[in-house]
Amino acid sequence: MGSDMGSAARAEAVAPQTTSRPLRAWQQAALGQYEEQSPKDFLVTATPGAGKTTFALTLAARLLSRREVARVVVVAPTDHLRLQWAEAADAMGIVLDPNLTNAVGPVRAGTQGYVTTYAQVAGKPMLHAARASAVKSLVILDEVHHAGDGLSWGEAVEEAFGMAARRLCLTGTPFRTKPDERIPFVRYEEDTFEGEAGGLVSRADYTYGYKEALADSVVRPVVFAAYTGTSRWRNSAGEVVAASLSEAGTKSVEMQAWRTALDPKGQWVPHVIAAMDDRITHLREEGGMPDAAGLILASDQDDARAYAKIVRRVTGKAAELILSDDPKASKKIERFATGSARIAVCVRMISEGVDVPRAAVLAWMTSYRTPLFFAQAVGRVVRARATHESATVFLPAVRPLLSLAASMEEQRNHVMPPPKSQPDEELEALDLPPREPREGELKQWEALEADARFAHVLHSGTAHTGEGSGPTVVVREEDEEFLGIPGLLTPAQTAELLAKRDDELRLRVAASHRADDSDFMIVDDHPDEDDAGRSWRDAAELRREINRLVSRVSAKTSTPHAVVHTQLRTQVPGPPSASASVDVLRARRERLRTML
């Protein structure tokens, strides 16, 4: 341990140079609170893009300069973030080694600490304990909810840094853990909200939420553009089923419609990619963001590769394909962050902590649906650079995602037990059979095709359809300050723009598909279904027309859309529109016309 002590002494002699970068008000307030309390443990919850890294390194620089600590250890979720932390620290005069492995014992001479990952800590917790206790150390646990990813990581973090002099925990996203898997160094209290006891709630020492960050222009205002559509698939019984994303009825049907929509062979994905590309063009040409870019999140690497091909086919521009097993992934992220490429396709590489400030558009083409991943991903496109910038998230119009979008501004730091019913709700991916059967097995489920159409823009809990005959949209006074800035569209204007461009985009996608059918050739082994296919398309158009008519009736009678749909089913009996026959849909269309 002598060499470790010696390197610490040499590093200690190099005083960090604090930067002249002005701190944001919340960072100053949090630093003031920390220095007033001088705690051993301090938890900061700040929304993605708020500047947690700057806050943490400013604190580290102050503690080093006052010799209250002699070493800084940063624990990050991924290898790419190790480099990002090291570069940020270097800019502030703190030398942190991002390449120190578990095979190397002491901290290298000439450094003031190192950056590691939760996985490395779990590999050799006692090694990190020796490094962190050899001298007074500040341990920064970035995205500390990762210490709750199972008992092994949590126990390793506690074992490694339980004796450290200071610990700073950072998080910017909601996290869920089981009551018996508490995150180390985080305070919990009994949750007696509305008189219901039994749960636990974590208590941050300093909280800076999305609402506060939006008011301070630290993050961009974000609107969610939901796209519905009708999916058609063959189930395990060999039956062809058609259902709408937004009117699927049961949860099982909704999930299968969602999976079908995400299939690269259908039309939902290219249509939304075309809308996303159109939005990027608008931001570059009229929105004051000449370098605006977009991110596409895929469920797996096969889909990511297929989506990248669709981007090339629909937009005429190559996408940056970023996969986790690619040794050049970190370099590709850096190239995309600083370059001019319009779209990057990835699986989970840009879900957390990665800084791409010019990314202002996100397309949700993944089956992941946990609050944690949703907040991480949306956090990639809300980081503000100028007050006139806005962010747009394109997503399937399914209830799980719309619920997450509507509640994004809520604080969720509760420790929640697994649900007593429907345990599959907590799964990250859709609980459906794989697309391809295993060898020797019959195909159980097959995506056939899916179309897409603009549904609405969701902002502040209000859906804006963009229909000229729809209800009048009133933007809240507190929103005007952000949404009325020149160059920034209101949610209603965004909805109107997307709705007007929808038909044009559909023609554009169809043309691109005809021009390059070789990429995704659908082999129809059921030629007798041609009539059924035409009937399905007729039904899809009828559903679209019914939705437009419902909007008009709703506006005329001041009746919620859902109530109009319920009245319609009562007056023209039958199944929901998603599974109703063409004859029933035509009857409902005529009934709606009589209501106008």
PESULLIN-V975083 format. One record per residue. N is the residue number from 1. SS is DSSP state (~ for helix, > for strand, _ for the rest). PSI is psi in whole degrees, 0 to 359 (* if undefined). NEAR is the number of other C-alpha atoms within 12 Angstrom. Layout:
n=N ss=SS psi=PSI near=NEAR
n=N ss=SS psi=PSI near=NEAR
This chain:
n=1 ss=_ psi=351 near=17
n=2 ss=~ psi=318 near=16
n=3 ss=~ psi=326 near=17
n=4 ss=~ psi=317 near=29
n=5 ss=~ psi=321 near=28
n=6 ss=~ psi=318 near=22
n=7 ss=~ psi=325 near=26
n=8 ss=~ psi=320 near=36
n=9 ss=~ psi=319 near=28
n=10 ss=~ psi=320 near=22
n=11 ss=~ psi=326 near=33
n=12 ss=~ psi=331 near=32
n=13 ss=_ psi=342 near=21
n=14 ss=_ psi=102 near=23
n=15 ss=_ psi=132 near=27
n=16 ss=_ psi=144 near=32
n=17 ss=_ psi=112 near=21
n=18 ss=_ psi=144 near=26
n=19 ss=_ psi=164 near=21
n=20 ss=_ psi=4 near=11
n=21 ss=_ psi=125 near=13
n=22 ss=_ psi=140 near=14
n=23 ss=_ psi=149 near=25
n=24 ss=_ psi=161 near=22
n=25 ss=~ psi=319 near=20
n=26 ss=~ psi=324 near=29
n=27 ss=~ psi=318 near=31
n=28 ss=~ psi=317 near=21
n=29 ss=~ psi=318 near=20
n=30 ss=~ psi=320 near=33
n=31 ss=~ psi=319 near=33
n=32 ss=~ psi=319 near=19
n=33 ss=~ psi=319 near=20
n=34 ss=~ psi=313 near=29
n=35 ss=~ psi=332 near=20
n=36 ss=~ psi=323 near=10
n=37 ss=~ psi=330 near=13
n=38 ss=_ psi=57 near=20
n=39 ss=_ psi=162 near=19
n=40 ss=_ psi=321 near=27
n=41 ss=> psi=139 near=30
n=42 ss=> psi=123 near=36
n=43 ss=> psi=124 near=41
n=44 ss=> psi=123 near=44
n=45 ss=> psi=114 near=41
n=46 ss=> psi=137 near=41
n=47 ss=_ psi=148 near=42
n=48 ss=_ psi=135 near=45
n=49 ss=_ psi=358 near=39
n=50 ss=_ psi=338 near=44
n=51 ss=_ psi=42 near=36
n=52 ss=~ psi=323 near=40
n=53 ss=~ psi=314 near=42
n=54 ss=~ psi=317 near=34
n=55 ss=~ psi=312 near=40
n=56 ss=~ psi=318 near=42
n=57 ss=~ psi=328 near=42
n=58 ss=~ psi=316 near=38
n=59 ss=~ psi=316 near=41
n=60 ss=~ psi=317 near=43
n=61 ss=~ psi=319 near=38
n=62 ss=~ psi=316 near=29
n=63 ss=~ psi=323 near=32
n=64 ss=~ psi=316 near=36
n=65 ss=~ psi=328 near=25
n=66 ss=_ psi=1 near=16
n=67 ss=_ psi=29 near=25
n=68 ss=_ psi=337 near=23
n=69 ss=_ psi=159 near=34
n=70 ss=_ psi=357 near=42
n=71 ss=> psi=148 near=51
n=72 ss=> psi=128 near=53
n=73 ss=> psi=122 near=52
n=74 ss=> psi=130 near=52
n=75 ss=> psi=117 near=45
n=76 ss=> psi=160 near=39
n=77 ss=_ psi=325 near=38
n=78 ss=_ psi=164 near=31
n=79 ss=~ psi=322 near=30
n=80 ss=~ psi=321 near=32
n=81 ss=~ psi=337 near=34
n=82 ss=~ psi=314 near=34
n=83 ss=~ psi=320 near=33
n=84 ss=~ psi=317 near=32
n=85 ss=~ psi=316 near=42
n=86 ss=~ psi=320 near=34
n=87 ss=~ psi=319 near=23
n=88 ss=~ psi=320 near=31
n=89 ss=~ psi=320 near=37
n=90 ss=~ psi=323 near=27
n=91 ss=~ psi=339 near=23
n=92 ss=_ psi=13 near=29
n=93 ss=_ psi=16 near=27
n=94 ss=_ psi=122 near=42
n=95 ss=_ psi=107 near=39
n=96 ss=_ psi=132 near=38
n=97 ss=> psi=116 near=34
n=98 ss=_ psi=358 near=33
n=99 ss=_ psi=15 near=24
n=100 ss=_ psi=118 near=30
n=101 ss=_ psi=173 near=24
n=102 ss=_ psi=345 near=25
n=103 ss=_ psi=343 near=13
n=104 ss=_ psi=129 near=16
n=105 ss=_ psi=282 near=23
n=106 ss=_ psi=161 near=31
n=107 ss=_ psi=138 near=43
n=108 ss=_ psi=146 near=28
n=109 ss=_ psi=149 near=27
n=110 ss=_ psi=1 near=26
n=111 ss=_ psi=163 near=36
n=112 ss=_ psi=16 near=48
n=113 ss=> psi=198 near=49
n=114 ss=> psi=166 near=43
n=115 ss=> psi=130 near=45
n=116 ss=> psi=187 near=43
n=117 ss=> psi=163 near=39
n=118 ss=~ psi=324 near=40
n=119 ss=~ psi=319 near=26
n=120 ss=~ psi=320 near=30
n=121 ss=~ psi=318 near=38
n=122 ss=~ psi=334 near=31
n=123 ss=~ psi=319 near=22
n=124 ss=_ psi=74 near=28
n=125 ss=~ psi=326 near=29
n=126 ss=~ psi=329 near=25
n=127 ss=~ psi=316 near=30
n=128 ss=~ psi=329 near=43
n=129 ss=~ psi=320 near=30
n=130 ss=~ psi=319 near=29
n=131 ss=~ psi=319 near=43
n=132 ss=~ psi=341 near=45
n=133 ss=~ psi=354 near=32
n=134 ss=~ psi=323 near=33
n=135 ss=_ psi=168 near=36
n=136 ss=_ psi=123 near=32
n=137 ss=> psi=145 near=37
n=138 ss=> psi=119 near=44
n=139 ss=> psi=121 near=48
n=140 ss=> psi=115 near=45
n=141 ss=> psi=97 near=45
n=142 ss=_ psi=135 near=40
n=143 ss=_ psi=63 near=38
n=144 ss=~ psi=344 near=41
n=145 ss=~ psi=341 near=43
n=146 ss=~ psi=338 near=40
n=147 ss=~ psi=355 near=40
n=148 ss=~ psi=10 near=31
n=149 ss=_ psi=60 near=27
n=150 ss=_ psi=161 near=24
n=151 ss=~ psi=326 near=22
n=152 ss=~ psi=316 near=26
n=153 ss=~ psi=318 near=31
n=154 ss=~ psi=316 near=32
n=155 ss=~ psi=323 near=29
n=156 ss=~ psi=318 near=31
n=157 ss=~ psi=318 near=47
n=158 ss=~ psi=320 near=33
n=159 ss=~ psi=321 near=28
n=160 ss=~ psi=323 near=35
n=161 ss=~ psi=15 near=44
n=162 ss=_ psi=334 near=27
n=163 ss=_ psi=5 near=27
n=164 ss=_ psi=151 near=32
n=165 ss=_ psi=316 near=30
n=166 ss=> psi=147 near=36
n=167 ss=> psi=128 near=41
n=168 ss=> psi=118 near=44
n=169 ss=> psi=134 near=44
n=170 ss=> psi=141 near=44
n=171 ss=> psi=149 near=46
n=172 ss=_ psi=7 near=45
n=173 ss=_ psi=155 near=44
n=174 ss=_ psi=147 near=38
n=175 ss=_ psi=150 near=34
n=176 ss=_ psi=133 near=34
n=177 ss=_ psi=161 near=33
n=178 ss=_ psi=152 near=23
n=179 ss=_ psi=330 near=24
n=180 ss=_ psi=11 near=19
n=181 ss=_ psi=56 near=26
n=182 ss=_ psi=146 near=35
n=183 ss=_ psi=130 near=40
n=184 ss=_ psi=147 near=36
n=185 ss=_ psi=13 near=37
n=186 ss=_ psi=131 near=35
n=187 ss=_ psi=139 near=22
n=188 ss=> psi=148 near=22
n=189 ss=> psi=159 near=20
n=190 ss=> psi=135 near=19
n=191 ss=> psi=111 near=20
n=192 ss=_ psi=32 near=13
n=193 ss=~ psi=127 near=13
n=194 ss=~ psi=35 near=8
n=195 ss=~ psi=0 near=9
n=196 ss=_ psi=114 near=10
n=197 ss=_ psi=176 near=13
n=198 ss=_ psi=335 near=17
n=199 ss=> psi=177 near=25
n=200 ss=> psi=148 near=29
n=201 ss=> psi=135 near=30
n=202 ss=> psi=150 near=34
n=203 ss=_ psi=110 near=26
n=204 ss=_ psi=148 near=30
n=205 ss=_ psi=332 near=29
n=206 ss=> psi=131 near=30
n=207 ss=> psi=133 near=32
n=208 ss=> psi=101 near=37
n=209 ss=_ psi=178 near=33
n=210 ss=~ psi=320 near=34
n=211 ss=~ psi=315 near=28
n=212 ss=~ psi=319 near=22
n=213 ss=~ psi=324 near=32
n=214 ss=~ psi=318 near=31
n=215 ss=~ psi=328 near=24
n=216 ss=_ psi=3 near=23
n=217 ss=_ psi=29 near=28
n=218 ss=_ psi=328 near=37
n=219 ss=> psi=162 near=37
n=220 ss=_ psi=148 near=41
n=221 ss=> psi=141 near=47
n=222 ss=> psi=138 near=41
n=223 ss=> psi=149 near=41
n=224 ss=> psi=119 near=47
n=225 ss=> psi=109 near=47
n=226 ss=> psi=135 near=45
n=227 ss=> psi=125 near=46
n=228 ss=> psi=201 near=44
n=229 ss=_ psi=167 near=45
n=230 ss=> psi=128 near=50
n=231 ss=> psi=148 near=47
n=232 ss=> psi=129 near=45
n=233 ss=> psi=166 near=36
n=234 ss=> psi=123 near=27
n=235 ss=_ psi=183 near=25
n=236 ss=_ psi=340 near=20
n=237 ss=_ psi=2 near=13
n=238 ss=_ psi=5 near=16
n=239 ss=_ psi=143 near=18
n=240 ss=> psi=124 near=24
n=241 ss=> psi=139 near=33
n=242 ss=> psi=137 near=42
n=243 ss=> psi=151 near=44
n=244 ss=> psi=145 near=48
n=245 ss=_ psi=320 near=47
n=246 ss=_ psi=353 near=40
n=247 ss=_ psi=43 near=34
n=248 ss=_ psi=339 near=31
n=249 ss=_ psi=262 near=23
n=250 ss=_ psi=159 near=19
n=251 ss=~ psi=320 near=23
n=252 ss=~ psi=315 near=21
n=253 ss=~ psi=320 near=31
n=254 ss=~ psi=316 near=37
n=255 ss=~ psi=320 near=37
n=256 ss=~ psi=325 near=42
n=257 ss=~ psi=321 near=49
n=258 ss=~ psi=311 near=51
n=259 ss=~ psi=319 near=45
n=260 ss=~ psi=320 near=45
n=261 ss=~ psi=325 near=46
n=262 ss=_ psi=352 near=51
n=263 ss=_ psi=131 near=39
n=264 ss=_ psi=340 near=40
n=265 ss=_ psi=342 near=35
n=266 ss=_ psi=188 near=38
n=267 ss=_ psi=352 near=40
n=268 ss=~ psi=312 near=48
n=269 ss=~ psi=307 near=51
n=270 ss=~ psi=327 near=43
n=271 ss=~ psi=314 near=49
n=272 ss=~ psi=325 near=51
n=273 ss=~ psi=320 near=50
n=274 ss=~ psi=319 near=43
n=275 ss=~ psi=320 near=46
n=276 ss=~ psi=314 near=46
n=277 ss=~ psi=322 near=43
n=278 ss=~ psi=321 near=34
n=279 ss=~ psi=320 near=40
n=280 ss=~ psi=317 near=39
n=281 ss=~ psi=317 near=25
n=282 ss=~ psi=317 near=30
n=283 ss=~ psi=323 near=32
n=284 ss=~ psi=322 near=26
n=285 ss=~ psi=329 near=15
n=286 ss=_ psi=346 near=20
n=287 ss=_ psi=8 near=26
n=288 ss=_ psi=19 near=25
n=289 ss=_ psi=80 near=31
n=290 ss=_ psi=345 near=21
n=291 ss=_ psi=18 near=30
n=292 ss=_ psi=143 near=41
n=293 ss=> psi=167 near=40
n=294 ss=> psi=155 near=48
n=295 ss=> psi=137 near=52
n=296 ss=> psi=124 near=51
n=297 ss=> psi=122 near=45
n=298 ss=> psi=161 near=39
n=299 ss=_ psi=325 near=32
n=300 ss=_ psi=175 near=29
n=301 ss=~ psi=326 near=23
n=302 ss=~ psi=314 near=21
n=303 ss=~ psi=320 near=29
n=304 ss=~ psi=316 near=35
n=305 ss=~ psi=319 near=28
n=306 ss=~ psi=319 near=30
n=307 ss=~ psi=323 near=49
n=308 ss=~ psi=321 near=37
n=309 ss=~ psi=321 near=34
n=310 ss=~ psi=321 near=42
n=311 ss=~ psi=314 near=40
n=312 ss=~ psi=319 near=30
n=313 ss=~ psi=319 near=32
n=314 ss=~ psi=320 near=36
n=315 ss=~ psi=342 near=32
n=316 ss=_ psi=3 near=22
n=317 ss=_ psi=143 near=20
n=318 ss=_ psi=142 near=21
n=319 ss=_ psi=153 near=33
n=320 ss=> psi=115 near=34
n=321 ss=> psi=117 near=42
n=322 ss=> psi=109 near=36
n=323 ss=_ psi=147 near=30
n=324 ss=_ psi=330 near=25
n=325 ss=_ psi=6 near=15
n=326 ss=_ psi=119 near=16
n=327 ss=_ psi=343 near=13
n=328 ss=_ psi=13 near=17
n=329 ss=~ psi=315 near=28
n=330 ss=~ psi=320 near=28
n=331 ss=~ psi=325 near=23
n=332 ss=~ psi=321 near=28
n=333 ss=~ psi=315 near=38
n=334 ss=~ psi=319 near=27
n=335 ss=~ psi=320 near=20
n=336 ss=~ psi=321 near=33
n=337 ss=~ psi=325 near=30
n=338 ss=~ psi=355 near=19
n=339 ss=_ psi=204 near=22
n=340 ss=_ psi=4 near=25
n=341 ss=_ psi=146 near=33
n=342 ss=_ psi=321 near=42
n=343 ss=> psi=139 near=47
n=344 ss=> psi=139 near=49
n=345 ss=> psi=129 near=47
n=346 ss=> psi=171 near=42
n=347 ss=_ psi=289 near=36
n=348 ss=_ psi=9 near=36
n=349 ss=_ psi=333 near=42
n=350 ss=_ psi=36 near=42
n=351 ss=_ psi=339 near=38
n=352 ss=_ psi=128 near=34
n=353 ss=_ psi=336 near=42
n=354 ss=_ psi=133 near=38
n=355 ss=_ psi=109 near=38
n=356 ss=_ psi=79 near=41
n=357 ss=_ psi=331 near=37
n=358 ss=_ psi=352 near=40
n=359 ss=> psi=116 near=48
n=360 ss=> psi=1 near=53
n=361 ss=> psi=135 near=51
n=362 ss=> psi=133 near=49
n=363 ss=> psi=118 near=49
n=364 ss=> psi=96 near=47
n=365 ss=> psi=40 near=46
n=366 ss=_ psi=158 near=42
n=367 ss=_ psi=357 near=35
n=368 ss=_ psi=141 near=36
n=369 ss=_ psi=25 near=35
n=370 ss=_ psi=152 near=28
n=371 ss=~ psi=323 near=34
n=372 ss=~ psi=306 near=33
n=373 ss=~ psi=323 near=37
n=374 ss=~ psi=313 near=41
n=375 ss=~ psi=321 near=38
n=376 ss=~ psi=312 near=37
n=377 ss=~ psi=313 near=48
n=378 ss=~ psi=328 near=49
n=379 ss=_ psi=341 near=48
n=380 ss=_ psi=341 near=45
n=381 ss=_ psi=8 near=45
n=382 ss=_ psi=359 near=40
n=383 ss=> psi=122 near=38
n=384 ss=_ psi=142 near=33
n=385 ss=_ psi=329 near=27
n=386 ss=_ psi=155 near=25
n=387 ss=_ psi=345 near=29
n=388 ss=_ psi=358 near=28
n=389 ss=_ psi=149 near=44
n=390 ss=> psi=166 near=47
n=391 ss=> psi=146 near=48
n=392 ss=> psi=132 near=47
n=393 ss=> psi=119 near=48
n=394 ss=> psi=131 near=52
n=395 ss=> psi=158 near=53
n=396 ss=> psi=143 near=50
n=397 ss=_ psi=64 near=41
n=398 ss=_ psi=150 near=40
n=399 ss=~ psi=317 near=26
n=400 ss=~ psi=318 near=30
n=401 ss=~ psi=322 near=37
n=402 ss=~ psi=326 near=36
n=403 ss=~ psi=319 near=26
n=404 ss=~ psi=320 near=31
n=405 ss=~ psi=318 near=38
n=406 ss=~ psi=333 near=26
n=407 ss=_ psi=17 near=24
n=408 ss=_ psi=329 near=36
n=409 ss=_ psi=354 near=31
n=410 ss=_ psi=153 near=23
n=411 ss=_ psi=128 near=27
n=412 ss=_ psi=83 near=29
n=413 ss=_ psi=22 near=34
n=414 ss=> psi=148 near=32
n=415 ss=> psi=114 near=30
n=416 ss=_ psi=135 near=26
n=417 ss=_ psi=163 near=21
n=418 ss=_ psi=145 near=18
n=419 ss=_ psi=148 near=14
n=420 ss=_ psi=335 near=10
n=421 ss=_ psi=159 near=9
n=422 ss=_ psi=62 near=12
n=423 ss=~ psi=341 near=12
n=424 ss=~ psi=350 near=19
n=425 ss=~ psi=336 near=21
n=426 ss=~ psi=357 near=26
n=427 ss=_ psi=146 near=20
n=428 ss=_ psi=325 near=20
n=429 ss=_ psi=161 near=25
n=430 ss=_ psi=133 near=28
n=431 ss=_ psi=73 near=23
n=432 ss=_ psi=160 near=27
n=433 ss=_ psi=153 near=21
n=434 ss=_ psi=160 near=21
n=435 ss=_ psi=321 near=26
n=436 ss=_ psi=136 near=15
n=437 ss=_ psi=157 near=14
n=438 ss=_ psi=162 near=11
n=439 ss=_ psi=130 near=7
n=440 ss=_ psi=352 near=7
n=441 ss=_ psi=155 near=11
n=442 ss=_ psi=149 near=17
n=443 ss=_ psi=125 near=19
n=444 ss=_ psi=333 near=20
n=445 ss=_ psi=139 near=27
n=446 ss=> psi=125 near=34
n=447 ss=> psi=132 near=39
n=448 ss=> psi=299 near=40
n=449 ss=> psi=163 near=38
n=450 ss=> psi=141 near=39
n=451 ss=_ psi=176 near=43
n=452 ss=_ psi=149 near=46
n=453 ss=> psi=150 near=47
n=454 ss=> psi=134 near=47
n=455 ss=> psi=298 near=39
n=456 ss=> psi=166 near=42
n=457 ss=> psi=131 near=41
n=458 ss=> psi=124 near=39
n=459 ss=> psi=129 near=37
n=460 ss=_ psi=37 near=29
n=461 ss=_ psi=4 near=22
n=462 ss=> psi=134 near=26
n=463 ss=> psi=126 near=35
n=464 ss=> psi=117 near=36
n=465 ss=_ psi=338 near=41
n=466 ss=_ psi=2 near=33
n=467 ss=_ psi=127 near=32
n=468 ss=_ psi=332 near=21
n=469 ss=_ psi=5 near=20
n=470 ss=_ psi=184 near=29
n=471 ss=_ psi=151 near=26
n=472 ss=_ psi=132 near=21
n=473 ss=_ psi=127 near=25
n=474 ss=_ psi=114 near=19
n=475 ss=_ psi=129 near=23
n=476 ss=_ psi=148 near=18
n=477 ss=~ psi=319 near=10
n=478 ss=~ psi=339 near=14
n=479 ss=~ psi=334 near=22
n=480 ss=~ psi=325 near=18
n=481 ss=~ psi=328 near=20
n=482 ss=~ psi=324 near=32
n=483 ss=~ psi=344 near=34
n=484 ss=_ psi=5 near=23
n=485 ss=_ psi=137 near=20
n=486 ss=_ psi=134 near=17
n=487 ss=_ psi=352 near=23
n=488 ss=_ psi=122 near=32
n=489 ss=_ psi=147 near=34
n=490 ss=_ psi=163 near=36
n=491 ss=~ psi=320 near=38
n=492 ss=~ psi=319 near=35
n=493 ss=~ psi=322 near=29
n=494 ss=~ psi=315 near=42
n=495 ss=~ psi=316 near=37
n=496 ss=~ psi=319 near=27
n=497 ss=~ psi=312 near=29
n=498 ss=~ psi=320 near=40
n=499 ss=~ psi=316 near=30
n=500 ss=~ psi=326 near=23
n=501 ss=~ psi=354 near=26
n=502 ss=~ psi=310 near=34
n=503 ss=~ psi=320 near=22
n=504 ss=~ psi=319 near=20
n=505 ss=~ psi=324 near=33
n=506 ss=~ psi=318 near=29
n=507 ss=~ psi=321 near=21
n=508 ss=~ psi=318 near=27
n=509 ss=~ psi=317 near=35
n=510 ss=~ psi=319 near=25
n=511 ss=~ psi=318 near=20
n=512 ss=~ psi=327 near=27
n=513 ss=~ psi=320 near=30
n=514 ss=~ psi=327 near=16
n=515 ss=~ psi=341 near=15
n=516 ss=_ psi=63 near=18
n=517 ss=_ psi=348 near=19
n=518 ss=_ psi=337 near=15
n=519 ss=_ psi=316 near=22
n=520 ss=_ psi=89 near=24
n=521 ss=_ psi=121 near=15
n=522 ss=_ psi=119 near=18
n=523 ss=_ psi=117 near=13
n=524 ss=_ psi=107 near=14
n=525 ss=_ psi=13 near=10
n=526 ss=_ psi=72 near=16
n=527 ss=~ psi=340 near=10
n=528 ss=~ psi=359 near=10
n=529 ss=~ psi=11 near=16
n=530 ss=~ psi=315 near=13
n=531 ss=~ psi=320 near=12
n=532 ss=~ psi=324 near=20
n=533 ss=~ psi=317 near=24
n=534 ss=~ psi=321 near=14
n=535 ss=~ psi=322 near=20
n=536 ss=~ psi=319 near=34
n=537 ss=~ psi=322 near=26
n=538 ss=~ psi=316 near=21
n=539 ss=~ psi=321 near=34
n=540 ss=~ psi=318 near=35
n=541 ss=~ psi=322 near=26
n=542 ss=~ psi=320 near=30
n=543 ss=~ psi=319 near=39
n=544 ss=~ psi=317 near=31
n=545 ss=~ psi=321 near=23
n=546 ss=~ psi=317 near=34
n=547 ss=~ psi=320 near=38
n=548 ss=~ psi=318 near=33
n=549 ss=~ psi=322 near=31
n=550 ss=~ psi=319 near=39
n=551 ss=~ psi=319 near=37
n=552 ss=~ psi=318 near=30
n=553 ss=~ psi=319 near=31
n=554 ss=~ psi=316 near=29
n=555 ss=~ psi=320 near=24
n=556 ss=~ psi=322 near=20
n=557 ss=~ psi=359 near=17
n=558 ss=_ psi=38 near=17
n=559 ss=_ psi=134 near=19
n=560 ss=_ psi=149 near=20
n=561 ss=~ psi=316 near=26
n=562 ss=~ psi=323 near=19
n=563 ss=~ psi=320 near=17
n=564 ss=~ psi=317 near=30
n=565 ss=~ psi=318 near=33
n=566 ss=~ psi=316 near=20
n=567 ss=~ psi=321 near=23
n=568 ss=~ psi=318 near=33
n=569 ss=~ psi=330 near=24
n=570 ss=~ psi=319 near=15
n=571 ss=~ psi=328 near=18
n=572 ss=_ psi=87 near=25
n=573 ss=_ psi=154 near=20
n=574 ss=_ psi=179 near=22
n=575 ss=_ psi=170 near=23
n=576 ss=_ psi=159 near=30
n=577 ss=~ psi=327 near=39
n=578 ss=~ psi=330 near=38
n=579 ss=~ psi=9 near=31
n=580 ss=_ psi=153 near=31
n=581 ss=_ psi=167 near=28
n=582 ss=~ psi=320 near=27
n=583 ss=~ psi=316 near=22
n=584 ss=~ psi=318 near=26
n=585 ss=~ psi=320 near=34
n=586 ss=~ psi=320 near=24
n=587 ss=~ psi=321 near=24
n=588 ss=~ psi=323 near=37
n=589 ss=~ psi=315 near=32
n=590 ss=~ psi=323 near=21
n=591 ss=~ psi=319 near=25
n=592 ss=~ psi=322 near=29
n=593 ss=~ psi=326 near=20
n=594 ss=~ psi=344 near=14
n=595 ss=_ psi=355 near=21
n=596 ss=_ psi=* near=18
